[in-house]
């Protein structure tokens, strides 16, 4: 895995978590700008998914197994979009809190992905 990409995904996810957490603190639902931030984080997670699959296709191996690595890659890619869809159903401060929690989950999944790959 590319360490720089892992750090970029983690940093943007934590920035999104802080931004949406602040919106929840101010009693605001998710707004269009939050969804733009979610799109940026999701695109970075998609890039990581593609890089991970390409590295596996080239014959590189994850230390803890390919299956668990791919499962974490897909889960990391889906974490923020899933939280975003849930926030659409909950148009209160709790929608923003849901996105903040999903972004924190993504950051934790990134740490675990790094460990699984052999970091």
BELJOTA-V523345 format. One record per backbone hydrogen bond with DSSP energy under -0.5 kcal/mol. NH is the residue of the N-H (numbers start at 0). CO is the residue of the C=O. E is the energy in kcal/mol with one decimal. If there is no record, write none. Layout:
nh=NH co=CO e=E
nh=NH co=CO e=E
This chain:
nh=2 co=0 e=-0.7
nh=5 co=1 e=-2.0
nh=6 co=2 e=-2.4
nh=7 co=3 e=-2.3
nh=8 co=4 e=-2.6
nh=9 co=5 e=-2.3
nh=10 co=6 e=-2.9
nh=11 co=7 e=-2.4
nh=12 co=8 e=-2.3
nh=13 co=9 e=-2.4
nh=14 co=10 e=-2.2
nh=15 co=11 e=-2.4
nh=16 co=12 e=-2.3
nh=17 co=13 e=-2.3
nh=18 co=14 e=-2.4
nh=19 co=15 e=-2.9
nh=20 co=16 e=-2.4
nh=21 co=17 e=-2.2
nh=22 co=18 e=-1.8
nh=23 co=19 e=-2.4
nh=24 co=20 e=-2.2
nh=25 co=21 e=-1.9
nh=26 co=23 e=-1.5
nh=27 co=22 e=-2.7
nh=34 co=30 e=-1.6
nh=35 co=31 e=-1.8
nh=36 co=32 e=-2.0
nh=37 co=33 e=-2.4
nh=38 co=34 e=-1.9
nh=39 co=35 e=-1.9
nh=40 co=36 e=-2.2
nh=41 co=37 e=-2.6
nh=42 co=38 e=-2.4
nh=43 co=39 e=-2.0
nh=44 co=40 e=-2.2
nh=45 co=41 e=-2.4
nh=46 co=42 e=-2.3
nh=47 co=43 e=-2.1
nh=48 co=44 e=-2.2
nh=49 co=45 e=-2.5
nh=50 co=46 e=-2.6
nh=51 co=47 e=-2.7
nh=52 co=48 e=-2.3
nh=53 co=49 e=-2.6
nh=54 co=50 e=-2.5
nh=55 co=51 e=-2.0
nh=56 co=52 e=-2.4
nh=57 co=53 e=-1.8
nh=58 co=55 e=-1.3
nh=59 co=54 e=-2.0
nh=62 co=115 e=-0.7
nh=63 co=115 e=-1.7
nh=64 co=61 e=-1.1
nh=68 co=64 e=-1.5
nh=69 co=65 e=-2.8
nh=70 co=66 e=-2.3
nh=71 co=67 e=-2.2
nh=72 co=68 e=-2.3
nh=73 co=69 e=-2.6
nh=74 co=70 e=-2.3
nh=75 co=71 e=-2.7
nh=76 co=72 e=-2.1
nh=77 co=73 e=-1.9
nh=78 co=74 e=-1.2
nh=79 co=75 e=-0.6
nh=80 co=76 e=-0.5
nh=81 co=77 e=-2.2
nh=82 co=78 e=-1.8
nh=83 co=79 e=-2.5
nh=84 co=80 e=-2.4
nh=85 co=81 e=-2.1
nh=86 co=82 e=-2.0
nh=87 co=83 e=-1.1
nh=88 co=84 e=-1.0
nh=89 co=85 e=-1.2
nh=90 co=88 e=-0.7
nh=91 co=89 e=-1.1
nh=94 co=91 e=-1.3
nh=95 co=91 e=-0.9
nh=96 co=92 e=-2.0
nh=97 co=93 e=-1.9
nh=98 co=94 e=-1.8
nh=99 co=95 e=-2.3
nh=100 co=96 e=-2.4
nh=101 co=97 e=-2.5
nh=102 co=98 e=-2.3
nh=103 co=99 e=-1.9
nh=104 co=100 e=-2.4
nh=105 co=101 e=-2.0
nh=106 co=102 e=-2.0
nh=107 co=103 e=-2.1
nh=108 co=104 e=-2.6
nh=109 co=105 e=-2.0
nh=110 co=106 e=-1.5
nh=111 co=107 e=-2.0
nh=112 co=108 e=-2.7
nh=113 co=109 e=-2.2
nh=114 co=110 e=-1.9
nh=115 co=111 e=-2.7
nh=116 co=112 e=-2.3
nh=117 co=113 e=-1.2
nh=118 co=113 e=-2.7
